[in-house]
Amino acid sequence: MVNAMVDIKEHTNRVLNIIKAKYGFRTKSETIDFVVNEYEQGFLEPELRPEYVKKIQEIEKTKSFKTYDSVASLRKEIENA
């Protein structure tokens, strides 16, 4: 765990207190973790999330992939499936 001393605006502090009360968090640290996690889930691109990279690596280990030299050849295989 990392300890950090941060300066936040009064409005930000109020918002954190509201979220803390609404979700029943015991500390502001829990509240900040929650807010950051929600931001990550809603706004970060999937390829930036560590769990996405891990999932792709697992798929690469367990499955075989076929390469295509053009979109036309991929389209042809999909249409004939």
Backbone as CSV, one residue per row, in Angstrom:
resi,resn,N_x,N_y,N_z,CA_x,CA_y,CA_z,C_x,C_y,C_z
1,MET,0.843,-1.170,0.000,0.000,0.000,0.000,0.891,1.236,0.000
2,VAL,0.469,2.253,-0.727,1.219,3.497,-0.837,0.520,4.564,0.003
3,ASN,1.288,5.286,0.780,0.745,6.421,1.525,1.041,7.684,0.746
4,ALA,0.026,8.555,0.633,0.216,9.793,-0.107,-0.510,10.922,0.607
5,MET,0.160,12.030,0.707,-0.475,13.221,1.246,-0.847,14.088,0.048
6,VAL,-2.139,14.389,-0.097,-2.592,15.148,-1.254,-3.371,16.372,-0.802
7,ASP,-3.313,17.405,-1.608,-4.120,18.601,-1.381,-5.308,18.540,-2.332
8,ILE,-6.516,18.609,-1.783,-7.716,18.611,-2.609,-8.549,19.839,-2.282
9,LYS,-9.337,20.243,-3.247,-10.194,21.394,-3.058,-11.346,21.048,-2.115
10,GLU,-11.926,22.072,-1.532,-13.037,21.880,-0.595,-14.203,21.156,-1.265
11,HIS,-14.507,21.519,-2.494,-15.607,20.866,-3.213,-15.329,19.374,-3.409
12,THR,-14.102,19.045,-3.784,-13.716,17.646,-3.961,-13.859,16.885,-2.654
13,ASN,-13.466,17.505,-1.565,-13.598,16.896,-0.248,-15.066,16.607,0.072
14,ARG,-15.941,17.543,-0.248,-17.383,17.343,0.001,-17.929,16.191,-0.829
15,VAL,-17.523,16.152,-2.086,-17.985,15.063,-2.957,-17.497,13.723,-2.414
16,LEU,-16.248,13.649,-2.004,-15.726,12.409,-1.426,-16.500,12.013,-0.173
17,ASN,-16.838,12.987,0.650,-17.616,12.694,1.855,-19.009,12.170,1.515
18,ILE,-19.623,12.716,0.477,-20.941,12.248,0.052,-20.854,10.807,-0.440
19,ILE,-19.859,10.528,-1.278,-19.677,9.160,-1.794,-19.373,8.207,-0.642
20,LYS,-18.549,8.645,0.280,-18.194,7.829,1.445,-19.443,7.463,2.240
21,ALA,-20.309,8.427,2.474,-21.531,8.166,3.224,-22.510,7.306,2.432
22,LYS,-22.642,7.585,1.157,-23.605,6.852,0.319,-23.278,5.368,0.254
23,TYR,-22.010,5.032,0.110,-21.607,3.633,-0.049,-21.133,2.999,1.257
24,GLY,-21.126,3.760,2.330,-20.769,3.214,3.637,-19.301,2.880,3.815
25,PHE,-18.432,3.602,3.133,-17.005,3.380,3.304,-16.565,3.911,4.662
26,ARG,-15.559,3.253,5.235,-15.069,3.679,6.545,-14.050,4.800,6.445
27,THR,-13.299,4.823,5.353,-12.237,5.828,5.218,-12.311,6.506,3.853
28,LYS,-11.637,7.631,3.770,-11.541,8.314,2.483,-10.659,7.535,1.521
29,SER,-9.725,6.772,2.041,-8.889,5.939,1.179,-9.749,4.940,0.413
30,GLU,-10.685,4.303,1.103,-11.611,3.376,0.433,-12.431,4.114,-0.611
31,THR,-12.841,5.329,-0.273,-13.644,6.125,-1.190,-12.846,6.487,-2.443
32,ILE,-11.615,6.895,-2.267,-10.767,7.244,-3.413,-10.517,6.015,-4.273
33,ASP,-10.258,4.869,-3.656,-10.084,3.624,-4.418,-11.322,3.333,-5.254
34,PHE,-12.496,3.513,-4.657,-13.760,3.277,-5.360,-13.903,4.220,-6.555
35,VAL,-13.652,5.505,-6.338,-13.799,6.500,-7.399,-12.831,6.203,-8.547
36,VAL,-11.600,5.879,-8.228,-10.610,5.583,-9.266,-11.011,4.321,-10.028
37,ASN,-11.487,3.303,-9.318,-11.927,2.075,-9.980,-13.103,2.349,-10.919
38,GLU,-14.050,3.164,-10.486,-15.184,3.516,-11.340,-14.718,4.269,-12.577
39,TYR,-13.774,5.161,-12.406,-13.229,5.897,-13.547,-12.565,4.926,-14.526
40,GLU,-11.788,4.010,-13.973,-11.107,3.034,-14.821,-12.115,2.215,-15.617
41,GLN,-13.143,1.736,-14.971,-14.145,0.903,-15.639,-14.907,1.672,-16.703
42,GLY,-15.161,2.943,-16.453,-15.998,3.702,-17.362,-15.286,4.462,-18.458
43,PHE,-14.042,4.851,-18.226,-13.427,5.772,-19.152,-12.149,5.284,-19.818
44,LEU,-11.423,4.397,-19.182,-10.188,3.929,-19.796,-10.501,2.932,-20.894
45,GLU,-9.714,2.959,-21.917,-9.864,2.015,-23.010,-9.540,0.616,-22.504
46,PRO,-10.249,-0.400,-22.993,-10.001,-1.757,-22.501,-8.549,-2.206,-22.645
47,GLU,-7.894,-1.803,-23.727,-6.526,-2.256,-23.920,-5.552,-1.646,-22.914
48,LEU,-5.991,-0.647,-22.164,-5.131,-0.049,-21.150,-5.284,-0.726,-19.791
49,ARG,-6.311,-1.521,-19.631,-6.556,-2.162,-18.350,-5.677,-3.399,-18.203
50,PRO,-5.034,-3.551,-17.057,-4.156,-4.711,-16.846,-4.895,-6.046,-16.981
51,GLU,-6.138,-6.108,-16.525,-6.868,-7.372,-16.629,-7.161,-7.739,-18.083
52,TYR,-7.276,-6.741,-18.956,-7.481,-7.011,-20.381,-6.217,-7.632,-20.978
53,VAL,-5.075,-7.076,-20.635,-3.805,-7.612,-21.140,-3.631,-9.050,-20.660
54,LYS,-3.938,-9.306,-19.391,-3.813,-10.651,-18.843,-4.757,-11.612,-19.564
55,LYS,-5.972,-11.172,-19.829,-6.947,-12.016,-20.524,-6.454,-12.374,-21.928
56,ILE,-5.929,-11.407,-22.645,-5.409,-11.660,-23.989,-4.230,-12.634,-23.937
57,GLN,-3.362,-12.476,-22.953,-2.226,-13.383,-22.821,-2.688,-14.811,-22.555
58,GLU,-3.727,-14.973,-21.752,-4.279,-16.309,-21.487,-4.868,-16.916,-22.755
59,ILE,-5.574,-16.109,-23.529,-6.157,-16.597,-24.780,-5.051,-17.021,-25.734
60,GLU,-4.000,-16.226,-25.806,-2.884,-16.552,-26.699,-2.212,-17.867,-26.308
61,LYS,-2.163,-18.176,-25.013,-1.534,-19.411,-24.549,-2.385,-20.646,-24.868
62,THR,-3.702,-20.511,-24.822,-4.567,-21.677,-24.898,-5.219,-21.912,-26.252
63,LYS,-5.224,-20.954,-27.114,-5.931,-21.092,-28.383,-4.977,-20.947,-29.556
64,SER,-5.376,-21.526,-30.676,-4.594,-21.336,-31.892,-5.262,-20.253,-32.736
65,PHE,-4.464,-19.504,-33.426,-4.959,-18.405,-34.230,-4.612,-18.638,-35.693
66,LYS,-5.454,-18.109,-36.552,-5.212,-18.196,-37.986,-4.962,-16.779,-38.493
67,THR,-3.982,-16.629,-39.344,-3.691,-15.312,-39.899,-4.267,-15.211,-41.312
68,TYR,-4.591,-14.017,-41.689,-5.162,-13.742,-43.008,-4.295,-12.707,-43.701
69,ASP,-4.132,-12.884,-45.014,-3.307,-11.939,-45.745,-4.095,-10.742,-46.261
70,SER,-5.449,-10.824,-46.151,-6.259,-9.678,-46.558,-7.625,-9.757,-45.885
71,VAL,-8.296,-8.644,-45.858,-9.654,-8.599,-45.310,-10.587,-9.429,-46.179
72,ALA,-10.324,-9.439,-47.473,-11.164,-10.210,-48.395,-11.121,-11.698,-48.060
73,SER,-9.949,-12.227,-47.725,-9.868,-13.650,-47.395,-10.566,-13.954,-46.073
74,LEU,-10.485,-13.042,-45.117,-11.231,-13.199,-43.867,-12.719,-13.174,-44.135
75,ARG,-13.178,-12.216,-44.927,-14.597,-12.093,-45.256,-15.101,-13.357,-45.948
76,LYS,-14.291,-13.880,-46.858,-14.671,-15.089,-47.585,-14.858,-16.273,-46.627
77,GLU,-13.948,-16.413,-45.668,-14.076,-17.520,-44.721,-15.300,-17.332,-43.815
78,ILE,-15.557,-16.129,-43.386,-16.711,-15.858,-42.513,-18.005,-16.143,-43.269
79,GLU,-18.091,-15.715,-44.504,-19.315,-15.914,-45.297,-19.545,-17.390,-45.639
80,ASN,-18.483,-18.170,-45.704,-18.610,-19.585,-46.040,-18.745,-20.469,-44.799
81,ALA,-18.716,-19.892,-43.636,-18.786,-20.683,-42.412,-20.172,-21.217,-42.149
